[in-house]
């Protein structure tokens, strides 16, 4: 179902908050009078700041507009609890709006319909479902964390048209072009955290930052960094620590998950600002499913994965992937390193089933976005 014009406007406004609201959802709000005049609008600010409804109410007040009897279009149920800010439903009630049109209910147990109930009890008409599909697609991570207690995991890969992410000797820079690499950084920017494996850290010594991403603003938010490192082999000299030190612009958290403890190395990594968590499975490797649960408890909504074929395969095998983001270069490389190493499978039905949701040329490369279907 296509969203109504004013809900589309609210959704477009919410999209402006894609990189800033974590761990809160991206929400847009538009307040309209009975003549169809927009009185106020806004989106959720960064954590601790105003929610979309409060920004829209403030915008209306700044323009000298009364919102009494107006209709509020908001992409998520107005909150009903005291978190970092006060309840938005109470603010709408106090403003005496006439109707609230919400795309979806908030699955947060602290809200979960209570915002709608409070509005109805105050005599405000409530309509739910306008723009629901688009609102769901805008907040996959927040909704996943609230519904499944796990983040939304996006597996990013860059490969040749025949599926090779590197040559046999490990050379991979650069298979795709500069436009695709910049686009990949834009996807990093909207994630709460970036995950990689110790293999990538040792082989590439990556920064995993947003240096190719435009329009970051004056206070860029660097996604936190997650490293799967079973034996605590992360070098103390790794470049990834450059953005975690106090005093650096927008320092980020570094979370290292291991299976075996090495007290001296753990202390040295902790001195660099890393947080070490031991999560071994029965095979002496990191328990990836438990890792996802732990990240949700750390308020990670969207997890962006940039790893090698071994960890990619493990994540797929452990059913930890929700979506794949693939950049395909118009070249063939023959024998090399594939996208994900897992299996071997005994039947085609055992493969990971995907549904294409978007294809687009980015420079000379093809970007493919696909979601896991079951």
C-alpha positions in Angstrom: 0.0 0.0 0.0 1.4 3.4 -1.0 1.7 5.9 1.7 -0.4 9.1 1.6 1.3 12.3 0.5 1.8 13.7 4.0 3.1 10.3 5.3 5.5 10.2 2.3 6.7 13.6 3.4 7.2 12.4 6.9 9.1 9.3 5.6 11.4 11.5 3.5 12.1 13.7 6.5 12.9 10.6 8.5 15.4 9.6 5.9 17.5 12.7 6.8 18.1 11.1 10.2 19.5 7.8 8.8 23.0 8.4 10.2 22.4 10.2 13.5 19.7 8.6 15.7 21.2 5.4 16.8 20.3 3.6 19.0 16.9 5.3 18.5 14.8 4.7 15.4 14.7 7.1 12.5 11.4 8.9 12.7 9.8 11.8 10.8 6.8 13.9 11.7 4.6 16.3 9.8 1.7 18.4 11.4 -1.0 19.5 9.0 -4.1 21.6 9.5 -7.5 20.9 8.0 -6.7 23.1 5.0 -3.7 20.9 4.2 -1.1 23.5 5.3 2.0 22.1 6.9 2.3 23.7 10.3 5.5 22.0 11.5 7.8 19.2 10.6 11.0 17.5 11.9 12.9 14.3 12.5 14.4 12.6 15.5 17.7 14.1 16.6 20.7 12.2 17.9 20.3 10.2 21.1 19.4 12.5 24.0 17.9 15.1 21.7 14.3 15.7 20.7 12.1 13.1 19.1 10.4 13.9 15.7 7.1 14.9 17.3 8.8 17.4 19.6 10.8 18.9 16.8 7.7 19.3 14.7 5.8 20.9 17.6 8.7 23.2 18.2 8.8 24.1 14.5 5.1 25.0 14.5 5.5 27.1 17.6 8.5 28.9 16.1 6.3 29.9 13.1 3.5 31.0 15.3 1.1 28.2 14.4 -1.4 26.7 16.7 -1.7 22.9 16.2 -5.0 22.5 18.0 -7.2 20.1 16.0 -4.4 19.4 13.5 -3.4 16.0 12.1 -0.1 14.6 13.0 1.6 12.2 10.5 4.4 10.3 12.2 6.3 7.2 11.0 6.4 5.4 14.4 4.0 5.3 17.3 4.6 8.3 19.7 6.5 7.1 22.7 4.8 6.9 26.1 7.7 6.4 28.5 10.4 8.6 30.1 13.7 7.7 28.5 16.3 10.3 27.5 13.4 12.6 26.8 9.8 12.8 27.9 6.7 11.0 26.4 5.8 12.4 23.0 2.2 11.3 23.3 1.8 13.6 26.3 3.2 16.5 24.3 0.7 15.8 21.6 -2.1 15.6 24.1 -1.0 18.9 25.7 -0.9 20.5 22.3 -4.6 19.4 21.7 -4.0 17.9 18.3 -7.1 16.3 16.7 -5.7 13.1 15.0 -2.5 11.1 14.9 -1.7 9.0 11.8 1.1 6.5 12.5 2.8 4.2 10.0 3.6 1.5 12.5 3.3 0.6 16.2 6.5 0.7 18.3 7.5 -2.8 19.3 9.6 -1.4 22.2 8.1 -3.1 25.3 8.2 0.3 27.0 5.7 1.6 24.4 4.0 -1.3 22.5 0.6 0.4 22.0 0.6 2.5 25.1 1.2 5.6 23.2 -1.8 5.0 21.0 -3.9 4.1 24.1 -3.0 7.4 25.9 -3.9 9.4 22.8 -7.2 7.6 22.4 -8.0 8.1 26.1 -7.5 11.8 25.6 -10.0 11.8 22.8 -7.5 12.0 19.9 -8.3 9.9 16.8 -5.6 7.4 15.9 -5.0 5.8 12.5 -2.4 3.1 12.0 -0.9 1.6 8.9 -0.3 4.5 6.5 3.1 3.9 5.0 3.8 0.8 7.1 6.0 -1.0 4.6 8.2 2.0 4.0 8.5 2.7 7.7 9.5 -0.9 8.3 12.2 -0.7 5.6 13.5 2.5 7.1 14.2 0.9 10.6 15.1 -2.7 10.1 17.7 -2.6 12.9 15.6 -1.0 15.6 12.7 -3.3 14.8 14.9 -6.4 14.8 16.4 -5.5 18.1 13.0 -4.9 19.7 11.3 -8.0 18.1 14.2 -10.5 18.0 16.7 -9.1 20.5 19.2 -9.2 17.7 20.6 -6.5 15.3 19.8 -6.5 11.6 22.9 -7.9 10.0 23.9 -6.7 6.5 26.8 -8.6 4.8 28.7 -6.4 2.4 30.9 -7.9 -0.3 32.7 -6.6 -3.4 33.4 -9.2 -6.1 34.1 -9.8 -9.7 31.2 -10.9 -11.9 32.3 -14.5 -11.4 32.1 -14.1 -7.6 35.8 -13.6 -6.6 36.6 -11.2 -3.8 40.3 -11.6 -4.2 43.0 -13.4 -6.2 44.4 -16.6 -4.8 47.4 -14.6 -3.6 45.0 -12.4 -1.5 45.2 -9.3 -3.7 41.8 -7.5 -3.7 42.5 -3.7 -3.9 40.7 -2.7 -5.9 38.2 -5.0 -7.6 35.4 -2.4 -7.7 35.7 1.3 -8.7 35.9 4.4 -6.5 32.2 5.2 -6.8 31.3 1.7 -5.4 33.8 2.1 -2.5 32.4 5.5 -1.6 28.9 4.0 -1.7 30.0 1.3 0.6 31.2 3.8 3.1 27.8 5.5 3.0 26.3 2.1 4.0 28.8 2.0 6.9 27.7 5.4 8.0 24.1 4.4 8.7 25.1 1.3 10.7 25.5 1.3 14.5 28.6 -1.0 14.2 30.9 -2.5 11.7 32.0 -6.2 12.1 35.1 -7.8 10.7 37.3 -10.8 11.5 40.8 -11.2 12.7 41.8 -12.5 9.2 40.9 -9.2 7.6 42.7 -7.2 10.4 45.9 -9.2 9.9 45.8 -9.3 6.1 44.6 -5.7 5.3 45.1 -3.7 8.5 41.9 -1.7 7.7 40.8 1.6 9.2 37.1 0.7 8.6 36.2 4.4 8.9 34.1 6.8 6.8 36.8 8.7 5.0 35.1 8.3 1.6 31.7 9.3 2.8 30.4 12.8 2.0 28.2 15.1 4.0 29.1 13.7 7.5 28.5 17.0 9.2 30.7 18.7 11.8 30.4 16.0 14.4 30.5 12.7 12.5 29.4 9.6 14.3 31.8 6.7 13.7 30.1 3.3 13.9 31.4 1.1 16.7 33.8 -1.6 15.6 33.3 -5.3 16.3 36.2 -7.8 15.8 35.7 -11.6 15.9 39.1 -12.7 17.2 39.0 -16.2 18.8 42.7 -16.2 20.0 43.1 -12.5 20.7 45.5 -11.9 17.9 44.6 -8.3 17.1 47.9 -6.4 16.8 48.3 -3.5 19.2 49.6 -1.4 16.3 46.4 -2.0 14.2 45.2 1.1 12.4 41.6 0.5 13.6 42.7 1.9 17.0 43.3 5.3 15.5 39.6 6.3 15.9 39.2 4.9 19.4 41.6 7.0 21.5 40.3 9.8 23.8 40.7 13.2 22.2 40.2 11.9 18.7 37.1 13.3 16.8 34.0 11.2 17.6 35.9 8.3 19.3 34.2 4.9 18.8 33.9 1.8 20.9 35.9 -1.3 19.9 34.4 -4.6 21.0 36.6 -7.7 20.5 35.0 -11.1 20.9 37.2 -14.0 21.7 37.0 -17.7 22.6 40.3 -18.1 24.4 41.6 -15.8 27.1 45.2 -14.4 27.2 45.3 -12.1 30.2 48.4 -10.1 29.2 47.1 -9.5 25.7 43.6 -8.7 27.0 45.1 -6.1 29.4 47.2 -4.6 26.6 44.2 -4.3 24.2 42.0 -2.9 27.0 44.7 -0.2 27.6 44.0 0.9 24.0 40.3 1.2 24.7 39.1 -2.2 23.5 36.4 -4.1 25.4 37.1 -7.8 25.4 34.3 -10.4 25.7 34.8 -14.1 25.9 32.1 -16.0 24.1 33.4 -19.5 23.2 31.3 -22.2 21.5 31.8 -25.9 21.8 34.4 -25.8 18.9 36.6 -23.3 20.6 35.5 -20.5 18.3 33.4 -17.4 19.0 29.7 -18.2 19.4 28.3 -15.9 16.7 24.7 -16.2 17.7 25.5 -15.2 21.3 27.6 -12.4 19.9 24.5 -11.0 18.1 22.5 -11.2 21.3 25.2 -9.4 23.2 25.4 -6.6 20.5 21.6 -6.1 20.8 22.1 -5.6 24.6 24.7 -3.0 23.7 21.9 -1.2 21.6 23.3 -2.1 18.2 20.5 -1.8 15.6 22.2 -2.3 12.3 25.4 -4.3 12.0 27.4 -3.9 8.8 29.8 -6.8 8.1 33.0 -6.4 6.0 34.9 -9.7 6.5 36.6 -12.4 4.6 35.1 -15.5 3.0 35.7 -17.7 6.1 33.8 -15.4 8.6 31.2 -14.7 5.9 30.5 -18.4 5.6 30.4 -18.9 9.3 27.8 -16.1 9.7 25.7 -17.6 7.0 26.0 -21.1 8.4 24.9 -19.9 11.9 21.9 -18.0 10.4 23.2 -14.7 11.5 22.7 -12.8 8.2 19.5 -10.9 7.2 20.6 -9.1 4.1 23.5 -9.1 1.6 24.9 -6.0 -0.1 27.1 -7.0 -3.1 29.0 -4.8 -5.5 29.8 -6.7 -8.7 32.6 -5.4 -10.9 32.4 -6.0 -14.7 35.4 -8.3 -14.8 36.2 -12.0 -14.6 39.0 -13.2 -12.3 38.9 -16.9 -12.7 40.3 -18.9 -9.8 40.4 -16.8 -6.6 38.8 -16.4 -3.2 35.0 -16.5 -3.2 32.4 -14.5 -1.3 31.6 -17.0 1.5 33.2 -20.3 2.4 30.7 -22.8 3.9 29.3 -26.2 3.1 29.8 -28.3 1.1 26.0 -28.7 0.6 24.4 -31.9 -0.4 21.3 -30.4 -2.0 20.4 -27.1 -3.8 17.6 -26.6 -1.3 20.2 -26.1 1.5 21.4 -22.9 -0.1 20.7 -19.5 1.5 17.5 -18.2 -0.2 17.4 -14.6 -1.0 15.0 -12.1 -2.5 16.4 -9.3 -4.7 15.2 -5.9 -3.3 17.3 -3.5 -5.4 19.8 -3.4 -8.2 21.6 -0.2 -9.3 24.6 0.8 -11.3 27.1 2.6 -9.1 29.8 4.0 -11.4 30.7 1.0 -13.5 29.8 -1.6 -10.9 26.4 -3.2 -10.1 25.1 -2.9 -6.6 22.8 -5.7 -5.6 20.7 -5.7 -2.4 19.0 -8.9 -1.3 17.2 -10.1 1.8 17.2 -13.5 3.3 13.8 -15.0 2.8 13.7 -17.8 5.4 
